[in-house]
């Protein structure tokens, strides 16, 4: 084992020098104690904030709530700022100007009383105050559906169905009479196109693509392609599409509804996050607008939700577990994915389902 050899040399030091030396050591020691205390306080403060953020993720907040940060934080800070994608705010209120329903990725910028600044990432979940209502239904009619069709978009106008079917080399836009299985018009897509949601605007049909980053516009009567358009950069993938009478509304598999300018669909008008009382509704898929509300399938869930498009609040849920289990043929990809309205009754179907169901709500 090694050892250290200390060589001690004696110097003649006068009393004054010795006092100064002792005083300097006392100052250095005191500064070290202050620094250590400060570091401990900073560590304690940041740990308390991290624990607080983690604990609040499950319970979440509501709009209008104030963040009640722990005492270890508030007692030791000069200022707290929350940084968002939209900017920054020192107001600790859950304000819809900065927050959306669902999960919000933010950064706490903490300026401590000792002048140091710290950043901490956090997720702030915002839920609705009212619990979404579970609505019962009854089947009032059944119609055949071609089980070869991997349905992505589904619209009914009068008694005519417009359907967008997906998968590469198999994608198509078709038109048929409700109750028939043979299309009256078929518009096949190029082999590299994976078709997604579709909707009707006047005399046109708009259609999204999955990964191709483009959308198409067709003549509603002939299904002849009129034009195409680039999807907005913020939309990574095309999923569902509907029209609310003013804007196109699209989904990309996230929690967001994207409102697009119908004349320039690559322009995003606004974005709305979707959540309920305790749940963030991600994987929003096929959409339908009806009487002021947006109805959405949730990918890989046998559930349709009714959304207030102004706020993103889910106000009702419809559980189609029984219909899904009767039609998925044991294939997890044969999901519920088709919403249309026949009067006030809803039509529902799914990928490779052999039936379309007309349901009335109780």
Secondary structure, DSSP 8 states (H G I E B T S, - for coil): --------------HHHHHHHHHHHHHHHHHHHHHHHHHHHHHHHHHHHHHHHHHHHHH-B-TT-B----HHHHTTEEEEEEEETTEEE---B--TTT--SEEEEEEEEEEETTS-EEEEEEEEEE--SS--EE--EEEEEEEE--TT--EEEEEEETTEEEEEE-STTT-EEEEEETT-SS-SEEEE--TT--EEEEEEETTEEEEEESSSSEEEEEETTT--EEEEEE--TT--S---EEE-SSEEEE--SSSEEEEEESSSTTSEEEEEE-B-SS-B--SEEEEEEETTEEEEEETTSSEEEEEETTT-BEEEEEE-HHHHHHHSTT-TTS-EEEEEEETTEEEEEETT-SEEEEEEE-
